[in-house]
Amino acid sequence: MIIFFEDRRVKRLSAYMAVVGATTFLAFPAVAQKTEIEIWHSLSGQHETIFNDLISRFNRESQTSSVRVRDFSDQQQLQSAGREAVAGQRAKPDLVQLRDNHDPQVLAQHKNVMPLYQLLSKYPISDVSWFLNTTTAFVRDDKNRLLAFPMMAEVPVMFYNIDLFRNAGLDVKKPADSWQDLQAQLLSLRNEGRSQCPYVSSDQVNVHLENLAPLNRRLFVTPDNGLKSTRNLSLNFDILYIRHMSLMVSWKKTDLFTSSTVGDEAELAFARGECAVLTAGSGALATIMKGDVSFGVAPLPYYPQVSKKRGAPFITGDALWVIAGQSAARNKATAELLAFMSKPVIAAEWHQKTGFMPLTDAAFRASGVSFYDRIPGARSIVEQMRDVDGVNSAGFRVPNYAKVKPILDQALNQAYGDKTSPMNALLEAKTAAEKAMR
């Protein structure tokens, strides 16, 4: 404080005030201002509710950091905002939820992205053992370094309604292993069980095209699922694909397969108890548990004639990517949040409530017997992903896959709508998709 007057009385008063001020400061220490970071996401429904609850808990518990959440209606809107941020038209966030683009190394090289392994080298998460290691190609580079936080990692699965199975005289402990066996069960559900909706599917490209390959121990893309090189890639649409799509078309014509959707309509129908069998990402668990149905979960069916043993599916999903160019304080706060989300209790809660894969080994163990026993088949779904051998199930990398997937989705719709044959649909999609890859 600058003293402008030299009067003795003023000096004595100033000295007295200095003592009083110091005493007051000691009695009421100043509260340190928290470092605020921002997350952008496009979660919806139960996933958004659960995520926001965890963020609120972090904000209450952290003494040094706080998180502001900005939600977007979909990935398209989020990415539009991202382009504005890159152009300097709006402030950049610290973390962004991005969908698997099946070419993560290209994304990680962007000047506005900080690979997660770089952040964790400065601010490591202590005592963490990642549950998904070599199988998370969608967030790892060719050196197996973690590029993003795989918070929304999931695998495609088959949910089945236990009550509707019983009504049809089916053994609820034996959901179908093969597509042929599933057909027999769907016929029983339709005929004996009088089900108006034997089977529905969401994310049909993921279920019926992408994962048809690894479940039958085949490559989805040659060579090597694009994991060694993304040059001169070709979709491996062989007789297996023609056979499978032909089977699905026959189910459509006979009202066994009633609906395939891109959004969550199929999941909601299953959660309401309207449909007997649903194939979807494991993240559909959050929506289903909000309903009032008794259900079990099983791996997707496969073809024993093609592979004697079922393979593991691809792990895909969304991840939180760290945005570069922030201050050291904000980066430290970002790392603190990710460490919080990795705590066994928090990560276990996220896994159990959402259906996403456990982030860490500790989260898997913390989920305990009570959770896995409550949902028949849940433990086996998770355990199958712990040690996945071979290139078939390690993921795939394809340039411009955001343009490829709509082509594949249209091919399925064309065949299901009887507008073209399964073979023609696949061949035309293959030609168009491979052109988009290049």
LUMVEX-719991 format. One line per field, with one value per residue (C-alpha): residue in one letter; x, y, z. Coordinates in steps of 0.02 Angstrom, whole numbers. Each point is the difference from the previous one (the first is absolute). Layout:
BEGIN
type: [a / ...]
px: [X / ...]
py: [Y / ...]
pz: [Z / ...]
This chain:
BEGIN
type: [m / i / i / f / f / e / d / r / r / v / k / r / l / s / a / y / m / a / v / v / g / a / t / t / f / l / a / f / p / a / v / a / q / k / t / e / i / e / i / w / h / s / l / s / g / q / h / e / t / i / f / n / d / l / i / s / r / f / n / r / e / s / q / t / s / s / v / r / v / r / d / f / s / d / q / q / q / l / q / s / a / g / r / e / a / v / a / g / q / r / a / k / p / d / l / v / q / l / r / d / n / h / d / p / q / v / l / a / q / h / k / n / v / m / p / l / y / q / l / l / s / k / y / p / i / s / d / v / s / w / f / l / n / t / t / t / a / f / v / r / d / d / k / n / r / l / l / a / f / p / m / m / a / e / v / p / v / m / f / y / n / i / d / l / f / r / n / a / g / l / d / v / k / k / p / a / d / s / w / q / d / l / q / a / q / l / l / s / l / r / n / e / g / r / s / q / c / p / y / v / s / s / d / q / v / n / v / h / l / e / n / l / a / p / l / n / r / r / l / f / v / t / p / d / n / g / l / k / s / t / r / n / l / s / l / n / f / d / i / l / y / i / r / h / m / s / l / m / v / s / w / k / k / t / d / l / f / t / s / s / t / v / g / d / e / a / e / l / a / f / a / r / g / e / c / a / v / l / t / a / g / s / g / a / l / a / t / i / m / k / g / d / v / s / f / g / v / a / p / l / p / y / y / p / q / v / s / k / k / r / g / a / p / f / i / t / g / d / a / l / w / v / i / a / g / q / s / a / a / r / n / k / a / t / a / e / l / l / a / f / m / s / k / p / v / i / a / a / e / w / h / q / k / t / g / f / m / p / l / t / d / a / a / f / r / a / s / g / v / s / f / y / d / r / i / p / g / a / r / s / i / v / e / q / m / r / d / v / d / g / v / n / s / a / g / f / r / v / p / n / y / a / k / v / k / p / i / l / d / q / a / l / n / q / a / y / g / d / k / t / s / p / m / n / a / l / l / e / a / k / t / a / a / e / k / a / m / r]
px: [0 / 69 / -1 / -29 / 6 / 143 / -103 / 46 / -181 / -26 / 154 / -63 / -171 / 78 / 104 / -154 / -101 / 140 / -3 / -189 / 4 / 129 / -99 / -158 / 89 / 64 / -171 / -89 / 119 / -43 / -82 / 106 / -90 / -30 / 68 / -148 / 2 / -134 / -61 / -100 / -106 / -147 / -62 / -188 / -130 / 63 / 182 / -10 / -86 / 129 / 146 / -67 / -22 / 183 / 56 / -104 / 82 / 173 / -42 / -54 / 153 / 141 / 86 / 95 / -102 / -176 / -80 / -125 / -98 / -64 / -115 / -41 / -148 / 111 / 177 / -33 / -45 / 148 / 123 / -72 / 36 / 173 / 36 / -53 / 119 / 144 / -37 / 8 / -185 / -32 / 101 / 73 / -51 / 121 / -81 / -110 / -100 / 34 / -64 / 117 / 58 / 102 / 155 / 52 / 182 / -51 / -112 / 138 / 119 / -117 / 80 / -151 / 10 / 113 / 20 / -50 / 167 / 84 / -116 / 22 / 189 / -10 / -145 / -6 / -149 / 69 / -29 / -102 / -4 / -105 / -128 / 3 / 179 / 47 / -180 / -37 / 67 / -128 / 96 / 178 / 140 / 111 / 114 / -150 / 4 / -165 / -60 / -166 / -99 / -111 / -144 / -137 / 80 / -127 / -27 / -154 / -105 / -167 / -131 / -149 / -163 / -9 / -190 / -32 / 122 / -94 / -168 / 67 / 63 / 184 / 141 / 48 / 171 / 39 / -12 / 52 / 185 / -21 / -107 / -87 / -44 / -62 / -115 / -77 / -26 / -76 / -123 / -51 / -18 / -110 / -103 / -12 / 33 / -108 / 132 / -36 / 183 / 116 / 161 / 62 / 173 / 81 / 164 / -24 / 167 / 93 / -100 / -30 / 153 / 147 / -10 / -53 / 185 / 86 / -138 / 35 / 189 / 11 / 71 / -123 / 127 / 150 / 143 / 13 / -156 / 103 / 99 / 169 / -40 / -153 / 52 / -93 / -130 / -143 / -160 / 1 / -179 / 9 / -130 / -22 / -70 / -115 / -65 / -30 / -87 / -109 / -51 / -44 / -104 / -97 / -33 / -64 / -122 / -67 / -19 / 138 / 109 / -118 / 111 / 178 / 40 / 145 / -66 / -63 / -177 / 37 / 75 / -151 / -119 / 95 / 2 / -190 / -15 / -65 / 140 / 77 / 178 / 108 / 175 / 85 / 155 / 24 / -31 / -186 / -1 / -32 / -161 / -57 / 27 / -110 / -143 / -94 / 53 / 91 / 143 / 161 / 146 / 103 / 136 / -54 / -35 / 125 / 12 / 78 / 18 / 122 / 93 / 1 / 20 / -79 / 120 / -9 / -86 / 80 / 6 / -54 / -94 / 34 / 147 / 49 / 139 / 112 / 9 / 172 / 47 / -68 / 96 / 99 / -128 / -143 / 95 / 31 / -185 / -44 / 116 / -79 / -173 / 59 / 83 / -166 / -93 / 129 / -26 / -64 / -164 / -38 / 52 / -97 / -156 / 18 / 22 / -149 / -120 / 45 / 53 / 163 / 155 / 92 / 142 / 117 / 29 / -46 / -168 / -37 / 40 / -96 / -157 / -12 / -109 / -162 / 2 / 50 / -117 / -145 / 16 / 19 / 149 / 74 / 161 / 43 / -25 / 130 / 122 / 10 / 82 / 141 / 118 / -38 / 124 / 31 / -24 / -180 / -72 / 128 / -100 / 14 / 64 / -77 / 27 / -157 / -107 / -127 / -39 / 10 / -124 / -152 / 35 / -6 / -157 / -86 / 50 / -86 / -156 / -6 / 10 / -122 / -122 / 12 / 60 / 151 / 75 / 118 / 142 / -27 / -20 / 166 / 94 / -63 / 39 / 174 / 40 / -67 / 78 / 173 / -6 / -43 / 148 / 121]
py: [0 / 172 / 131 / 174 / 90 / 13 / 55 / -105 / -33 / -66 / -111 / -71 / -29 / -83 / -115 / -45 / -38 / -108 / -106 / -14 / -44 / -136 / -71 / 0 / -85 / -137 / -27 / -6 / -71 / 42 / -140 / -45 / 21 / -164 / -29 / -21 / -115 / -37 / -163 / -14 / -155 / -67 / -128 / -18 / -87 / -104 / 16 / 189 / -9 / -120 / 101 / 164 / -81 / -51 / 174 / 77 / -117 / 48 / 186 / -27 / -102 / 89 / 139 / 67 / -30 / 16 / -60 / 89 / -114 / 53 / -126 / -12 / -87 / -111 / -24 / 106 / 152 / -31 / -11 / 158 / 90 / -78 / 76 / 169 / -21 / -47 / 155 / 108 / 41 / -73 / -59 / -174 / -133 / -110 / -168 / -51 / -160 / -67 / -154 / -136 / 56 / -161 / 104 / 67 / 36 / 129 / 85 / -5 / 92 / 149 / 157 / 28 / -173 / -57 / -191 / -64 / -86 / 171 / 73 / -153 / 9 / 168 / -40 / -191 / -92 / -101 / -186 / -22 / -158 / 22 / -137 / 15 / -4 / -67 / -12 / 187 / 41 / 139 / 104 / -66 / 29 / -132 / 8 / -43 / 173 / 67 / 145 / 37 / -49 / -150 / 43 / -57 / -161 / -135 / -163 / -61 / -126 / -90 / 43 / -117 / 18 / -138 / 4 / -9 / -145 / -93 / 36 / -82 / -153 / 44 / -34 / 171 / -68 / -45 / 149 / -43 / -19 / -5 / 98 / -163 / -36 / 178 / -25 / -151 / 101 / 146 / -118 / -65 / 177 / 47 / -159 / -70 / 161 / 107 / 136 / 142 / 52 / -150 / 92 / 180 / 74 / 169 / 57 / -129 / 32 / -37 / -158 / -74 / 54 / 58 / -135 / -141 / -17 / -12 / -108 / -126 / 26 / 94 / 167 / 141 / 93 / -69 / 3 / -18 / 103 / 153 / -11 / -7 / 113 / 92 / 0 / -103 / -65 / -113 / -52 / -188 / -29 / -185 / -139 / 16 / 175 / -49 / -146 / 105 / 142 / -125 / -76 / 172 / 40 / -162 / 46 / 169 / -82 / -118 / 128 / -74 / 155 / 146 / 153 / 61 / 177 / 121 / 87 / -74 / -44 / -187 / 14 / 94 / -130 / -138 / 99 / 15 / -189 / 6 / -101 / -167 / 17 / 153 / 12 / 164 / 73 / -46 / 182 / -33 / -72 / 174 / 19 / -179 / 9 / 154 / -109 / -136 / -159 / -154 / -32 / -91 / 38 / -112 / 17 / 31 / -163 / -68 / -137 / -162 / -60 / 144 / -2 / -142 / 126 / 170 / 147 / 159 / 155 / 167 / 126 / 170 / 149 / 180 / 71 / 162 / 88 / 131 / 167 / 78 / 181 / 18 / 63 / -116 / 30 / -54 / -152 / -50 / 21 / -107 / -137 / 14 / -30 / -152 / -69 / 22 / -93 / -140 / -29 / -179 / 53 / 134 / -104 / -150 / 107 / 67 / -177 / -72 / 140 / 26 / -169 / 72 / -106 / 22 / 125 / -91 / -172 / 73 / 60 / -175 / -75 / 135 / -39 / -161 / -152 / 92 / 100 / -141 / -127 / 121 / -1 / -177 / -8 / 170 / -65 / -110 / 148 / 101 / -141 / -49 / 168 / -14 / -100 / 8 / -87 / 30 / 144 / -46 / 77 / 136 / 133 / 72 / 161 / 76 / 177 / 106 / -128 / 135 / -1 / -189 / -48 / 88 / -94 / -165 / 52 / 41 / -169 / -90 / 106 / -34 / -187 / -2 / 103 / -128 / 136 / -103 / -170 / -26 / -37 / 157 / 106 / -61 / 16 / 177 / 50 / -75 / 99 / 165 / -25 / -41 / 154 / 104 / -77 / 72]
pz: [0 / -46 / 140 / -66 / 170 / 125 / 150 / 154 / 43 / -175 / 17 / 165 / -75 / -152 / 109 / 103 / -156 / -68 / 158 / -3 / -185 / 26 / 146 / -103 / -145 / 115 / 75 / -169 / -132 / -179 / -99 / -149 / -164 / -90 / -174 / -116 / -151 / -129 / -77 / -160 / -24 / -100 / 126 / 17 / 106 / 145 / -52 / 14 / 169 / 72 / -72 / 71 / 171 / 2 / -55 / 140 / 125 / -64 / 17 / 181 / 47 / -90 / 96 / -150 / -159 / -68 / -161 / -110 / -117 / -170 / -82 / -185 / -81 / -108 / -64 / -154 / 106 / 115 / -145 / -77 / 164 / -3 / -170 / 67 / 147 / -114 / -105 / 156 / -3 / 172 / 150 / -9 / 127 / 96 / -39 / -146 / -23 / -175 / -88 / -60 / -172 / -26 / -37 / 171 / -42 / -129 / 129 / 130 / -119 / -13 / 73 / 113 / 79 / 141 / 2 / 171 / 30 / -8 / 132 / 112 / -15 / 90 / 115 / 20 / 72 / 144 / 24 / -158 / -104 / -156 / -26 / -189 / -57 / -171 / -61 / 2 / -173 / -13 / 128 / -18 / -124 / -81 / 153 / 112 / 80 / 64 / -108 / 86 / 154 / -48 / 115 / -120 / -65 / -42 / -93 / -95 / 96 / -4 / 132 / 25 / 95 / 130 / 21 / -188 / -13 / 136 / -84 / -158 / 96 / -25 / 123 / 69 / 45 / -180 / -116 / -177 / -40 / -189 / -123 / -49 / 181 / 20 / -149 / 87 / 159 / -95 / -84 / 171 / 65 / -148 / -9 / 177 / 94 / -116 / -1 / -121 / 7 / 10 / -47 / -20 / -23 / 23 / -80 / -138 / -85 / 161 / 34 / -172 / -100 / 105 / 134 / -114 / -41 / 171 / 75 / -137 / 12 / -165 / -52 / -30 / -107 / -93 / 26 / 190 / 39 / -46 / 161 / -87 / -147 / -61 / -182 / -130 / 121 / -56 / 89 / 23 / -59 / -42 / -3 / 189 / -24 / -142 / 102 / 155 / -89 / -93 / 166 / 71 / -155 / 22 / 183 / -56 / -122 / 133 / 140 / 108 / -22 / 20 / 15 / -20 / 53 / 8 / 157 / 163 / -57 / 5 / 174 / 64 / -75 / 88 / 164 / -11 / -14 / -179 / -80 / 48 / -66 / -29 / -73 / 46 / 81 / 182 / 42 / -32 / 176 / 72 / -99 / 32 / 188 / 4 / -63 / 92 / -87 / 62 / -121 / -33 / -113 / -113 / -132 / -179 / -95 / -125 / -134 / 66 / -181 / -30 / 166 / 126 / 141 / 13 / -8 / 102 / -70 / -36 / 141 / -59 / 68 / 49 / 95 / 86 / -97 / 82 / -90 / -18 / 32 / 176 / 151 / 113 / 138 / -113 / -61 / 180 / 39 / -152 / 63 / 173 / -75 / -98 / 156 / 91 / -138 / 14 / 186 / 28 / 81 / -130 / -150 / 66 / 21 / -178 / -69 / 96 / -40 / -183 / -68 / -66 / 27 / 166 / -13 / 119 / 75 / 168 / -69 / -64 / 170 / 92 / -99 / 98 / -4 / 40 / -161 / -118 / 80 / -17 / -190 / -71 / -118 / 43 / 77 / -149 / -118 / 94 / 34 / -184 / -36 / 126 / -108 / -185 / -113 / -183 / -121 / -41 / 159 / 36 / -93 / -175 / -76 / -154 / -67 / -21 / 89 / 42 / -187 / -15 / 136 / -79 / -161 / 94 / 93 / -164 / -72 / 144 / -19 / -187 / 26 / 147 / -102 / -141 / -120 / -51 / 34 / 147 / -120 / -103 / 156 / 68 / -164 / -31 / 179 / -13 / -157 / 70 / 172 / -66 / -109 / 155 / 94 / -126]
